[in-house]
Amino acid sequence: MSPRVALVTYDPRPEPSHDVDLPVLVRALRDAGAQADSVYWDDSDVDWGGYDLAVIRSTWDYSWRAGEFLEWAERCGKATKLANPADVVRWNADKRYLGELAEDGVPVVPTRYLAPKDAADLPGDHEYVIKPTSGAGARYAARYTPDEHDTAVRQLARMHAEGLTAMVQPYVRSIDAVGERALQFFGGRLLHASRKRAVLAPGTAYDADKVAHPGLEPWTPTAAELAVAERALAAVPEAPELLYARVDLVDGEDGEPRVMELELVEPNLFLSLHTGSVSRVVEAILVEAVR
């Protein structure tokens, strides 16, 4: 019997979907003999138990509805095999995991957290970034100099009023020169890597629309980058077997790679940039569906 696979996305209406990978994967899975469907995570009519595997692909509205989404992941994971598993999704949906990675010795961008009711303790001697612990696509992210303290405080107040915890990180200056690298893993192996330019331009408002992946291009990871990415994945609690992962890296002041983000929920695969990776993704999904 053909494996039944749900590729889980979001309902973008009235806008068109920005997930250009999704129709490619549905078609490739069907060509490989699977029964593959693109389904919305919040569609109450979907029978998740009717699938052998549900793969979270582009649920790009989840950070706005985090509680609802995490409840769905728990339900879906009980009805069928969910990739990545609900426990992983819950852990990774809150970027306070960076603190846990740091405690495990993984080199990460230094990060402090300001929860609602915390004082606006912001740097006074260097450029910095504020963003939410639950966010995607640079939502509510902005870059500030010490002279922009009052504007940064207003952002914190807005985020805290919405119940969001803020992350405060030094602005990593190397991004302006060498960009940010994304190493993508699928089926337990490196799939491909990409590099993008800086997302946060000086003076861009935190609530402005931003291009999440500007200047994207293929990248060949260095041995040091691959080693840091693998250390980060090994530090995921209980080190589960992950179907997919993206590790975003930047260079620290010492020139060595550091983890900016570990994306285990719904990373863009950039298959339009890496067309040769489609067959490997399909193969890994089919193996997981029948395991």
BAPA-473503 format. One record per atom (N, C-alpha, C, CB): z, x, y. Coordinates in steps of 0.2 Angstrom, whole numbers, padded with zeros to 4 digits, always signed. Glycine has a CB too. Example, Ala and Ser with C-alpha at 12.3 -4.5 7.8 and 13.67 -1.06 7.14 Angstrom:
<kolfis>
+0039+0066-0028+0039+0062-0022+0039+0066-0016+0045+0057-0022+0035+0064-0011+0036+0068-0005+0039+0064+0000+0029+0070-0003
</kolfis>
This chain:
<kolfis>
+0000+0004-0006+0000+0000+0000+0000+0004+0006+0006-0005+0000-0004+0003+0011-0004+0006+0017+0002+0006+0021-0010+0004+0022+0004+0012+0024+0011+0012+0028+0010+0008+0034+0013+0019+0030+0015+0005+0036+0015+0000+0042+0019+0004+0048+0018-0007+0041+0015+0005+0053+0018+0009+0058+0018+0005+0065+0015+0016+0059+0024+0005+0068+0024+0002+0075+0024+0008+0080+0030-0003+0076+0020+0009+0085+0020+0013+0090+0023+0009+0096+0013+0016+0092+0029+0011+0098+0033+0007+0103+0032+0009+0110+0041+0008+0101+0030+0004+0114+0029+0006+0121+0033+0001+0126+0021+0006+0122+0030+0000+0132+0033-0005+0136+0028-0009+0139+0037-0001+0142+0030-0015+0142+0025-0019+0145+0025-0018+0153+0028-0027+0144+0019-0015+0155+0019-0012+0162+0016-0018+0167+0014-0007+0162+0014-0024+0164+0011-0029+0168+0015-0030+0174+0010-0035+0164+0012-0031+0180+0004-0032+0181+0000-0026+0181+0003-0036+0187+0003-0020+0181+0000-0014+0181-0003-0012+0175+0005-0008+0184-0008-0008+0174-0011-0006+0168-0006+0000+0165-0018-0003+0168-0006+0001+0159-0002+0006+0155-0004+0013+0157-0002+0005+0148+0000+0017+0158-0002+0024+0160-0002+0029+0154+0003+0027+0165+0000+0026+0148+0000+0029+0142-0007+0030+0139+0005+0026+0136-0011+0035+0140-0018+0036+0138-0018+0038+0131-0021+0041+0142-0012+0041+0128-0012+0043+0121-0011+0037+0116-0005+0047+0120-0009+0032+0119-0007+0026+0114-0013+0023+0110-0004+0021+0118-0018+0021+0114-0024+0019+0110-0027+0024+0105-0030+0016+0115-0027+0031+0107-0030+0036+0103-0026+0036+0097-0029+0043+0107-0019+0036+0097-0015+0036+0091-0016+0030+0087-0008+0037+0093-0016+0024+0090-0017+0018+0086-0024+0019+0082-0017+0012+0090-0029+0021+0085-0035+0021+0082-0035+0027+0076-0041+0023+0087-0032+0033+0078-0032+0038+0073-0028+0036+0067-0029+0044+0076-0022+0033+0068-0018+0031+0062-0022+0026+0058-0012+0028+0065-0025+0021+0061-0029+0016+0057-0035+0020+0053-0032+0011+0062-0038+0024+0056-0044+0028+0053-0041+0032+0047-0047+0033+0058-0034+0034+0047-0031+0037+0042-0028+0033+0037-0025+0042+0045-0029+0026+0037-0027+0021+0032-0021+0018+0033-0027+0025+0026-0018+0019+0039-0011+0015+0041-0013+0009+0044-0007+0020+0045-0008+0004+0043-0008-0002+0047-0004+0000+0054-0005-0008+0043-0007+0001+0059-0004+0003+0065-0004-0002+0071-0006+0010+0067+0001-0003+0074+0001-0008+0080+0005-0005+0086+0005-0014+0078+0002-0006+0092+0006-0005+0098+0010-0011+0100+0001-0003+0104+0017-0010+0101+0021-0016+0102+0026-0014+0107+0025-0018+0095+0028-0019+0111+0033-0018+0116+0040-0018+0113+0032-0024+0122+0044-0014+0116+0051-0013+0113+0055-0020+0114+0054-0007+0116+0054-0023+0120+0058-0029+0121+0054-0036+0120+0059-0029+0129+0049-0035+0115+0046-0041+0113+0050-0045+0107+0039-0040+0110+0053-0050+0109+0058-0054+0104+0054-0056+0098+0062-0059+0108+0048-0057+0098+0044-0060+0093+0042-0054+0087+0038-0063+0095+0044-0048+0089+0042-0043+0084+0047-0043+0078+0042-0036+0088+0044-0042+0072+0048-0042+0066+0048-0034+0064+0045-0046+0060+0053-0031+0067+0054-0024+0066+0054-0022+0058+0060-0020+0070+0058-0026+0055+0058-0025+0047+0052-0026+0044+0063-0030+0045+0046-0028+0047+0040-0028+0044+0036-0021+0044+0036-0033+0047+0039-0016+0047+0036-0010+0048+0040-0005+0043+0036-0008+0055+0036+0000+0041+0040+0006+0037+0043+0011+0042+0035+0009+0033+0040+0011+0048+0042+0016+0053+0040+0013+0060+0039+0023+0052+0045+0014+0065+0044+0013+0072+0045+0019+0076+0049+0007+0074+0040+0021+0079+0040+0027+0083+0040+0026+0090+0033+0032+0081+0045+0028+0094+0046+0027+0101+0041+0031+0104+0053+0028+0103+0036+0029+0108+0031+0033+0111+0031+0032+0118+0024+0031+0108+0031+0027+0122+0031+0027+0129+0035+0021+0132+0023+0026+0131+0041+0020+0130+0046+0015+0133+0048+0017+0140+0052+0014+0128+0043+0018+0144+0044+0022+0151+0048+0017+0156+0038+0024+0154+0051+0012+0154+0055+0008+0158+0062+0008+0156+0053+0001+0159+0064+0012+0151+0070+0012+0148+0076+0014+0152+0070+0016+0141+0075+0019+0157+0080+0021+0161+0082+0016+0166+0078+0028+0164+0078+0011+0167+0080+0006+0172+0084+0001+0168+0074+0003+0175+0084+0001+0162+0087-0004+0157+0091-0001+0151+0082-0010+0155+0094+0004+0153+0097+0009+0148+0101+0005+0143+0101+0014+0151+0106+0001+0145+0110-0003+0140+0106-0007+0136+0115-0007+0144+0102-0011+0138+0098-0016+0134+0093-0012+0129+0093-0020+0139+0091-0006+0132+0086-0002+0127+0090+0001+0122+0083+0004+0131+0096+0004+0123+0100+0007+0118+0102+0001+0113+0106+0010+0121+0104-0005+0115+0105-0010+0110+0099-0012+0106+0108-0016+0114+0093-0012+0109+0087-0013+0105+0087-0007+0099+0081-0013+0109+0088-0001+0101+0087+0005+0097+0092+0004+0091+0088+0012+0100+0098+0002+0092+0102+0001+0087+0100-0005+0082+0109-0001+0089+0097-0010+0085+0095-0016+0081+0089-0014+0077+0093-0022+0085+0084-0010+0080+0078-0008+0077+0080-0003+0071+0073-0005+0082+0084+0001+0072+0086+0007+0067+0089+0004+0061+0090+0012+0070+0092-0002+0062+0095-0006+0056+0090-0010+0052+0101-0010+0058+0084-0012+0056+0079-0016+0053+0074-0011+0049+0076-0020+0058+0073-0005+0052+0068-0001+0049+0069+0006+0051+0061-0003+0051+0065+0011+0049+0066+0018+0051+0064+0019+0058+0063+0023+0046+0068+0022+0062+0067+0023+0069+0066+0030+0070+0072+0019+0074+0061+0032+0074+0060+0039+0076+0059+0039+0083+0054+0042+0072+0064+0043+0087+0069+0047+0084+0075+0042+0082+0071+0052+0088+0080+0044+0078+0085+0039+0076+0089+0037+0082+0090+0042+0071+0092+0031+0081+0096+0028+0087+0102+0032+0090+0099+0021+0085+0105+0036+0085+0110+0040+0088+0108+0046+0092+0114+0043+0082+0102+0048+0090+0099+0053+0094+0097+0051+0101+0093+0056+0091+0094+0045+0101+0092+0041+0107+0097+0040+0112+0088+0035+0106+0103+0038+0109+0109+0037+0113+0111+0043+0116+0114+0033+0109+0112+0048+0112+0114+0055+0115+0110+0058+0120+0115+0060+0109+0103+0057+0119+0098+0060+0124+0097+0056+0130+0092+0061+0120+0099+0050+0130+0097+0045+0136+0102+0047+0142+0098+0038+0134+0107+0051+0141+0111+0053+0146+0111+0060+0147+0119+0050+0144+0109+0063+0152+0108+0070+0153+0114+0074+0154+0103+0071+0159+0120+0071+0153+0126+0075+0152+0125+0079+0146+0132+0070+0152+0120+0078+0142+0120+0082+0136+0118+0089+0138+0114+0080+0131+0116+0091+0144+0115+0098+0146+0122+0101+0146+0112+0098+0153+0127+0098+0148+0134+0101+0147+0135+0103+0140+0139+0097+0150+0134+0099+0135+0135+0100+0128+0131+0106+0126+0134+0094+0124+0125+0106+0128+0120+0112+0126+0123+0119+0129+0113+0111+0129+0125+0118+0135+0128+0124+0138+0134+0127+0134+0130+0123+0146+0139+0122+0132+0145+0124+0128+0143+0127+0122+0149+0118+0127+0137+0125+0119+0135+0128+0113+0131+0135+0114+0130+0123+0109+0131+0137+0120+0128+0144+0121+0120+0143+0123+0129+0148+0116+0118+0137+0124+0110+0137+0125+0110+0138+0133+0108+0130+0123+0105+0142+0135+0104+0144+0142+0101+0138+0145+0100+0150+0143+0104+0134+0150+0102+0129+0153+0102+0130+0161+0106+0122+0151+0099+0126+0165+0100+0126+0172+0107+0123+0174+0094+0121+0175+0111+0127+0178+0118+0125+0179+0118+0118+0182+0121+0130+0184+0122+0114+0180+0122+0107+0181+0130+0105+0182+0119+0103+0176+0131+0101+0188+0137+0097+0189+0135+0090+0189+0140+0100+0196+0141+0086+0188+0140+0079+0188+0144+0075+0193+0141+0076+0181+0142+0070+0196+0146+0067+0201+0145+0059+0199+0143+0068+0209+0150+0057+0197+0151+0050+0195+0152+0045+0201+0156+0049+0189+0151+0039+0200+0154+0034+0205+0161+0035+0207+0152+0027+0204+0163+0035+0213+0169+0037+0216+0171+0044+0217+0174+0033+0212+0167+0049+0214+0168+0056+0215+0166+0057+0222+0164+0060+0210+0169+0063+0225+0167+0065+0232+0161+0068+0232+0173+0070+0234+0157+0068+0237+0151+0071+0238+0151+0078+0239+0147+0068+0244+0153+0082+0233+0154+0089+0233+0147+0092+0232+0159+0091+0228+0144+0094+0238+0137+0096+0238+0136+0104+0240+0132+0092+0242+0132+0108+0238+0131+0115+0240+0130+0115+0247+0126+0118+0236+0133+0121+0250+0132+0122+0257+0129+0128+0258+0139+0122+0260+0126+0132+0253+0124+0139+0254+0117+0140+0250+0128+0144+0252+0114+0134+0247+0108+0135+0243+0104+0128+0243+0109+0139+0237+0098+0129+0241+0094+0123+0240+0096+0120+0233+0086+0124+0240+0096+0113+0233+0098+0110+0227+0094+0103+0226+0106+0108+0227+0095+0101+0220+0092+0094+0217+0097+0089+0215+0087+0096+0211+0096+0083+0217+0100+0078+0215+0096+0073+0211+0104+0074+0221+0098+0071+0205+0094+0066+0201+0099+0062+0196+0089+0069+0197+0098+0057+0194+0102+0053+0189+0103+0056+0182+0100+0046+0189+0108+0055+0179+0109+0057+0172+0105+0052+0167+0116+0057+0170+0103+0046+0170+0098+0042+0166+0092+0041+0170+0102+0035+0164+0087+0044+0169+0081+0043+0173+0075+0046+0170+0082+0047+0180+0069+0045+0172+0063+0047+0169+0058+0047+0175+0060+0043+0163+0052+0052+0174+0047+0052+0179+0049+0053+0186+0044+0045+0179+0055+0058+0187+0057+0060+0193+0060+0054+0197+0052+0063+0197+0062+0049+0194+0065+0043+0197+0072+0045+0201+0066+0037+0193+0073+0044+0207+0079+0045+0211+0080+0053+0211+0085+0041+0208+0075+0057+0211+0076+0064+0211+0074+0067+0218+0072+0067+0205+0077+0071+0221+0075+0074+0227+0078+0081+0228+0078+0069+0233+0075+0085+0232+0077+0092+0233+0079+0092+0241+0070+0096+0232+0085+0096+0241+0088+0096+0248+0090+0103+0250+0094+0092+0248+0090+0105+0256+0093+0111+0259+0100+0109+0262+0089+0114+0265+0104+0114+0263+0111+0112+0265+0111+0108+0272+0115+0119+0266+0105+0109+0276+0105+0106+0282+0103+0098+0281+0099+0109+0286+0102+0096+0275+0100+0089+0274+0106+0086+0271+0094+0089+0270+0112+0088+0272+0118+0086+0268+0119+0078+0269+0124+0089+0271+0118+0076+0275+0119+0069+0277+0114+0064+0273+0118+0067+0284+0108+0066+0272+0103+0063+0269+0104+0063+0261+0096+0066+0270+0107+0068+0259+0109+0069+0252+0115+0064+0250+0111+0076+0250+0119+0064+0255+0125+0059+0254+0123+0052+0254+0130+0060+0260+0118+0050+0258+0116+0043+0257+0112+0042+0251+0111+0042+0263+0109+0047+0248+0106+0046+0241+0112+0045+0236+0102+0052+0239+0117+0049+0236+0122+0048+0232+0126+0041+0232+0128+0054+0233+0126+0039+0238+0129+0033+0239+0125+0027+0236+0130+0031+0247+0119+0028+0237+0114+0023+0234+0115+0023+0226+0107+0024+0236+0115+0029+0224+0115+0029+0216+0122+0027+0214+0114+0037+0214+0127+0029+0217+0134+0027+0215+0134+0019+0215+0139+0030+0219+0131+0016+0221+0132+0009+0221+0128+0005+0215+0129+0007+0228+0123+0009+0212+0120+0006+0207+0123+0008+0200+0113+0008+0207+0129+0011+0201+0133+0013+0194+0130+0019+0191+0132+0008+0190+0126+0023+0195+0122+0029+0192+0127+0035+0193+0115+0030+0195+0127+0040+0188+0130+0046+0189+0125+0051+0191+0134+0048+0182+0126+0055+0196+0122+0060+0198+0122+0067+0195+0122+0061+0206+0117+0070+0194+0117+0077+0192+0115+0081+0199+0112+0079+0187+0119+0087+0199+0117+0092+0205+0116+0098+0202+0123+0092+0210+0110+0101+0203+0108+0107+0201+0105+0112+0206+0102+0106+0195+0106+0118+0206+0102+0122+0211+0095+0122+0210+0104+0130+0210+0091+0122+0216+0084+0121+0215+0081+0128+0212+0080+0120+0222+0078+0127+0206+0075+0133+0203+0069+0136+0206+0074+0132+0195+0070+0141+0210+0064+0143+0215+0058+0146+0211+0066+0149+0219+0059+0148+0205+0053+0150+0201+0048+0145+0199+0056+0153+0194+0050+0139+0200+0046+0133+0198+0040+0133+0203+0049+0126+0199+0041+0135+0210+0036+0135+0215+0031+0141+0213+0039+0137+0222+0033+0146+0210+0028+0151+0208+0025+0151+0201+0032+0158+0209+0029+0149+0196+0026+0149+0189+0027+0143+0186+0030+0155+0185+0029+0138+0189+0029+0131+0186+0035+0130+0181+0023+0130+0183+0034+0124+0178+0039+0122+0172+0035+0121+0166+0042+0115+0174+0037+0124+0160+0034+0123+0154+0037+0118+0149+0034+0130+0151+0032+0115+0146+0035+0110+0141+0032+0111+0134+0032+0103+0143+0037+0113+0130+0035+0114+0123+0036+0108+0119+0040+0120+0120+0031+0106+0115+0032+0100+0111+0032+0101+0104+0026+0095+0113+0036+0098+0100+0037+0099+0093+0035+0092+0090+0044+0101+0091+0032+0092+0084+0031+0086+0080+0031+0088+0073+0024+0083+0082+0035+0084+0069+0036+0085+0062+0039+0092+0061+0029+0085+0059+0044+0094+0065+0048+0100+0064+0044+0106+0066+0050+0100+0057+0038+0106+0069+0035+0112+0071+0032+0112+0078+0029+0113+0066+0031+0117+0081+0028+0118+0087+0021+0114+0087+0028+0125+0090+0020+0110+0091+0013+0106+0092+0009+0109+0097+0014+0099+0093+0011+0110+0103+0007+0113+0108+0012+0114+0114+0001+0109+0110+0010+0117+0119+0014+0118+0125+0009+0117+0132+0017+0125+0125+0013+0115+0137+0009+0114+0143+0013+0117+0149+0008+0106+0144+0010+0118+0155+0013+0120+0161+0011+0115+0166+0012+0127+0163+0016+0114+0171+0015+0110+0177+0018+0113+0183+0017+0102+0176+0015+0111+0189+0017+0113+0195+0024+0109+0197+0012+0112+0200+0027+0111+0203+0033+0108+0205+0032+0101+0206+0035+0112+0211+0037+0097+0204+0036+0090+0206+0039+0088+0212+0040+0086+0200+0045+0091+0214+0049+0089+0220+0047+0094+0226+0056+0090+0219+0043+0091+0231+0041+0094+0237+0046+0093+0242+0034+0091+0240+0047+0098+0246+0053+0098+0251+0051+0091+0256+0053+0104+0256+0057+0088+0257+0056+0082+0262+0054+0076+0258+0052+0084+0267+0052+0076+0252+0050+0070+0249+0056+0065+0247+0046+0071+0242+0056+0059+0249+0062+0055+0248+0063+0053+0241+0061+0048+0252+0070+0052+0240+0072+0052+0233+0069+0045+0230+0079+0051+0232+0068+0040+0234+0065+0034+0231+0057+0033+0232+0068+0028+0234+0054+0039+0234+0047+0039+0234+0044+0039+0227+0044+0044+0239+0038+0037+0226+0034+0038+0220+0032+0045+0220+0028+0033+0220+0032+0048+0214+0031+0055+0213+0026+0056+0207+0037+0059+0212+0022+0061+0207+0018+0063+0201+0022+0067+0196+0011+0067+0203+0023+0064+0190+0028+0067+0186+0026+0073+0183+0030+0062+0180+0019+0074+0182+0016+0080+0179+0010+0083+0183+0014+0079+0172+0012+0086+0189+0006+0088+0193+0003+0095+0190+0009+0089+0200-0003+0095+0191-0007+0102+0189-0006+0104+0182-0004+0107+0193-0006+0099+0177-0004+0100+0170-0010+0104+0167-0003+0094+0166-0008+0109+0163-0013+0114+0160-0010+0116+0153-0015+0119+0165-0014+0118+0149-0012+0121+0142-0008+0127+0144-0018+0122+0137-0003+0129+0139+0001+0135+0140+0002+0138+0133+0008+0133+0144+0002+0144+0133+0004+0148+0127+0011+0150+0128-0001+0154+0125+0016+0147+0124+0023+0149+0125+0025+0157+0123+0028+0145+0121+0029+0160+0127+0031+0166+0125+0036+0166+0119+0034+0170+0131+0038+0172+0116+0043+0172+0111+0050+0170+0114+0043+0179+0108+0051+0172+0120+0058+0170+0123+0058+0163+0124+0059+0174+0129+0053+0159+0126+0053+0152+0127+0054+0149+0121+0046+0150+0131+0050+0151+0116+0051+0147+0109+0058+0148+0106+0045+0150+0104+0061+0154+0107+0067+0155+0105+0072+0150+0108+0069+0162+0105+0072+0150+0115+0077+0145+0118+0075+0138+0116+0076+0146+0126+0069+0136+0115+0068+0129+0113+0071+0128+0107+0060+0128+0113+0070+0132+0102+0073+0131+0095+0080+0131+0095+0070+0137+0091+0083+0135+0100+0091+0135+0100+0093+0128+0103+0093+0141+0105+0089+0126+0108+0091+0119+0110+0091+0114+0105+0087+0117+0116+0086+0114+0101+0085+0109+0096+0090+0109+0090+0078+0109+0093+0092+0115+0089+0097+0116+0084+0104+0114+0086+0097+0124+0082+0105+0113+0093+0111+0111+0095+0112+0104+0096+0112+0115+0102+0107+0100+0094+0107+0093+0095+0113+0091+0090+0100+0089+0093+0117+0086+0091+0123+0085+0087+0121+0083+0080+0127+0079+0090+0124+0087+0075+0122+0086+0068+0115+0088+0066+0124+0079+0066+0112+0091+0071+0105+0094+0070+0101+0090+0066+0106+0101+0067+0100+0083+0068+0096+0079+0064+0088+0081+0063+0096+0072+0066+0085+0079+0058+0078+0081+0058+0074+0076+0063+0075+0080+0050+0071+0079+0068+0068+0075+0073+0060+0075+0071+0069+0078+0080+0057+0069+0072+0050+0068+0072+0047+0071+0077+0048+0061+0071+0050+0071+0083+0046+0074+0089+0052+0076+0094+0042+0068+0093+0050+0081+0099+0054+0083+0104+0050+0087+0109+0059+0088+0101+0052+0087+0115+0049+0091+0120+0055+0094+0124+0045+0086+0126+0054+0101+0125+0059+0105+0128+0056+0108+0134+0061+0111+0123+0059+0106+0140+0056+0108+0147+0060+0114+0149+0057+0102+0152+0056+0119+0151+0059+0126+0152+0057+0128+0159+0057+0131+0147+0062+0132+0162+0060+0135+0169+0063+0142+0168+0063+0131+0175+0061+0146+0173+0064+0153+0173+0070+0154+0178+0059+0158+0175+0076+0156+0175+0082+0157+0179+0081+0163+0184+0088+0158+0175+0086+0164+0188+0086+0170+0193+0085+0176+0189+0092+0170+0197+0087+0177+0183+0086+0183+0179+0079+0183+0176+0091+0184+0174+0075+0178+0177+0068+0178+0174+0068+0176+0167+0066+0185+0174+0074+0174+0164+0074+0172+0157+0073+0164+0157+0080+0174+0154+0070+0161+0152+0069+0154+0151+0076+0150+0151+0065+0152+0146+0076+0145+0154+0082+0140+0153+0080+0133+0152+0087+0141+0160+0084+0129+0149+0082+0122+0148+0083+0118+0154+0086+0119+0142+0078+0115+0156+0078+0110+0162+0080+0103+0159+0072+0110+0166+0077+0101+0153+0078+0095+0150+0075+0095+0143+0073+0089+0154+0079+0091+0139+0077+0091+0132+0075+0083+0130+0083+0093+0127+0069+0082+0129+0067+0075+0129+0066+0073+0122+0061+0074+0133+0070+0069+0119+0070+0066+0112+0069+0059+0112+0076+0068+0109+0068+0055+0117+0067+0048+0117+0060+0046+0117+0071+0045+0123+0056+0048+0123+0049+0045+0123+0045+0050+0127+0049+0038+0127+0044+0056+0125+0040+0061+0129+0033+0060+0129+0042+0068+0126+0030+0060+0134+0022+0060+0135+0020+0066+0130+0020+0061+0142+0015+0065+0126+0013+0070+0122+0007+0074+0125+0010+0067+0115+0004+0072+0130-0002+0075+0133-0007+0076+0129+0001+0081+0137-0009+0071+0124-0014+0072+0119-0021+0073+0123-0014+0067+0114-0022+0070+0129-0028+0071+0132-0030+0078+0134-0029+0066+0138-0024+0082+0135-0025+0089+0136-0026+0093+0130-0019+0091+0141-0023+0090+0125-0022+0094+0118-0026+0090+0113-0015+0096+0116-0032+0088+0113-0035+0084+0109-0035+0086+0101-0042+0083+0110-0034+0093+0100-0034+0095+0093-0027+0094+0090-0035+0102+0094-0022+0091+0094-0016+0090+0091-0015+0083+0088-0011+0091+0096-0020+0079+0089-0020+0072+0087-0019+0071+0079-0026+0068+0089-0023+0075+0075-0023+0075+0068-0016+0077+0066-0028+0079+0065-0013+0082+0069-0006+0084+0066-0001+0079+0068-0004+0091+0070-0002+0075+0074+0003+0070+0075+0002+0064+0070+0002+0067+0082-0004+0063+0068-0005+0057+0064-0002+0059+0057-0013+0056+0063-0003+0065+0055-0001+0068+0048+0007+0067+0048-0003+0075+0047+0010+0069+0053+0017+0069+0053+0020+0062+0053+0020+0073+0059+0017+0058+0057+0019+0051+0057+0018+0048+0050+0015+0047+0062+0013+0049+0046+0012+0046+0040+0017+0049+0035+0005+0048+0037+0018+0055+0035+0023+0058+0031+0030+0055+0032+0024+0066+0032+0032+0054+0038+0038+0051+0040+0038+0043+0037+0040+0051+0047+0033+0040+0038+0033+0033+0036+0034+0032+0029+0026+0030+0038+0032+0036+0024+0033+0035+0017+0038+0039+0014+0026+0037+0014+0042+0043+0019+0048+0047+0016+0053+0043+0014+0050+0052+0021
</kolfis>
